[in-house]
Amino acid sequence: MATADFDLDSLARYLHVTPAQVQKMAERQTLPGRKVGGAWKFPQAEIHHWLEERIGAADDADLAQVEKVLSHAGQHEASDIVSIAALIPHGGIAAPLAAKTKSSVITAMVELAAETGLLWDAEKMTAAVRERENLHPTALENGVALLHPRRPLPQTLAEPFLVLGITHQGLPFGESHGILTDVFFLICSTDDASHLRILARLSRLITAEGFLPALRAATDAGAARDCLERFEKEVGG
């Protein structure tokens, strides 16, 4: 992915809004940007982090719109929606996940990813995930954690993929105000744009009515995958 900053026009095209809207958001400091020589510049990494935070706080209607924006931005077809179930390889679900602490969850999830053969450097991924959790925990108030490095690690991956772990019982994970976490996804992306598309799709799925109770009721990996596939059909595009 290119590392050049966005300017007003290119960011407007990326977000599918007008340059005037981008400028207004920048002036109100709701977008991460700065003026250089009188012109607005928006670092790509900061824009992707801003989008990631918006995804985490969005409702289903907003998430559906974000999916469309990101598909267009990545020059995907509008119907080319990410499939969470398809991104989880054979052997990529642990139900139950044998872990009882935050540290052991991260270790177990990365080991699960490495066992698929798609992650080549488990040590580097583990360190990156721990660093991300120390900076800003990924545990949500619904008992789900969306583990991922701060930035994608394409050099450690064969392709983008996910793994899923479900613990027997909830455990303290991050700053979730006493809420225990028992469902863990590890997002292994090769670039920022695909990471955001995966995150938006996954966020829609975990907020779908009835999904998390059904997933928690899954007694093995096969049942968990069936649950993912069924609810993805219900969520649609």
Residue pairs with C-beta under 8 A, 6 or more apart in sequence:
1 44
1 191
1 192
1 193
2 44
3 44
4 44
5 41
5 42
5 43
5 44
6 14
6 41
6 42
6 43
6 44
6 47
7 39
7 40
7 41
7 42
8 19
8 22
8 23
8 26
8 39
8 40
9 19
11 22
11 31
11 42
11 47
12 18
12 19
12 21
12 22
14 47
14 73
15 22
15 69
15 73
16 68
16 69
16 72
16 73
22 31
22 40
23 40
25 31
26 33
26 40
26 42
31 42
31 47
31 50
32 42
32 43
32 46
32 47
32 49
32 50
33 40
33 41
33 42
33 43
33 46
34 40
34 41
35 41
44 192
45 151
45 192
48 192
48 193
48 195
48 196
51 66
51 70
51 196
52 195
52 196
52 199
54 62
54 66
55 63
55 66
55 196
55 199
55 200
55 203
56 140
56 203
58 66
58 203
59 207
60 204
60 207
60 208
63 200
63 203
63 204
63 207
64 204
64 237
66 196
66 200
67 81
67 82
67 197
67 200
67 201
67 204
67 237
68 78
70 193
70 196
70 197
70 200
71 77
71 78
71 80
71 81
71 197
72 78
73 193
74 193
74 194
74 197
76 197
79 237
81 201
81 237
82 197
82 198
82 200
82 201
83 201
83 232
84 162
84 198
84 201
84 202
84 205
84 228
84 232
85 225
85 228
85 229
85 232
87 160
87 161
87 162
87 198
88 161
88 162
88 163
88 164
88 225
88 228
89 116
89 118
89 161
89 163
90 116
91 112
91 115
91 116
92 112
92 113
92 116
92 161
92 162
92 163
92 164
93 163
93 164
93 165
93 221
93 224
93 225
94 108
94 112
94 163
94 164
94 165
94 166
94 221
95 164
95 165
95 166
95 218
95 219
95 220
95 221
95 223
95 224
96 166
96 167
96 168
97 105
97 108
97 109
97 112
97 165
97 166
97 167
97 184
98 108
99 105
99 107
99 108
99 109
99 165
99 167
99 171
100 167
100 171
101 171
102 133
102 171
102 172
102 173
102 174
105 145
105 165
105 167
105 171
105 173
105 184
106 126
106 129
106 130
106 133
106 147
107 126
108 165
109 129
109 147
109 163
109 165
109 184
109 186
110 119
110 122
110 125
110 126
110 129
110 186
111 122
112 163
112 165
112 186
113 119
113 122
113 125
113 161
113 163
113 186
113 188
114 122
114 125
116 161
116 163
117 158
118 157
118 158
118 159
118 161
118 188
119 125
119 156
119 157
119 158
119 188
120 156
120 157
120 158
121 153
121 155
121 156
124 153
124 156
125 149
125 153
125 156
125 188
128 149
128 150
128 151
128 153
129 147
129 148
129 149
129 186
131 149
131 150
132 138
132 147
132 148
132 149
132 150
133 147
133 174
135 150
137 145
137 173
137 174
137 175
137 176
138 145
138 146
138 147
138 148
138 174
139 145
139 173
139 174
139 175
139 176
139 179
139 181
140 146
140 176
140 206
141 176
141 177
141 179
142 206
142 207
142 212
143 170
143 179
143 180
143 181
143 182
143 183
143 212
144 181
144 183
144 184
144 185
144 206
144 212
145 173
145 174
145 181
145 183
145 184
145 185
146 185
146 187
146 199
146 202
146 203
147 184
147 185
147 186
147 187
148 186
148 187
148 188
148 189
148 195
148 199
151 192
152 189
152 190
152 191
152 192
152 194
152 195
153 188
154 190
154 191
157 188
157 189
157 190
159 190
160 188
160 189
160 190
160 194
160 195
160 198
161 188
162 185
162 186
162 187
162 188
162 198
162 202
163 185
163 186
163 188
164 183
164 184
164 185
164 186
164 224
164 228
165 183
165 184
165 186
166 182
166 183
166 184
166 215
166 216
166 218
166 224
167 182
167 184
168 182
169 180
169 182
170 179
170 180
170 181
170 182
171 180
171 181
171 182
172 180
172 181
173 180
173 181
174 181
182 216
183 206
183 212
183 215
183 216
185 202
187 195
187 198
187 199
187 202
189 195
189 198
204 235
205 211
205 228
205 231
205 232
205 235
206 212
208 231
208 234
208 235
210 231
211 227
211 231
214 227
214 230
214 231
215 224
215 227
215 228
217 223
218 224
218 226
218 227
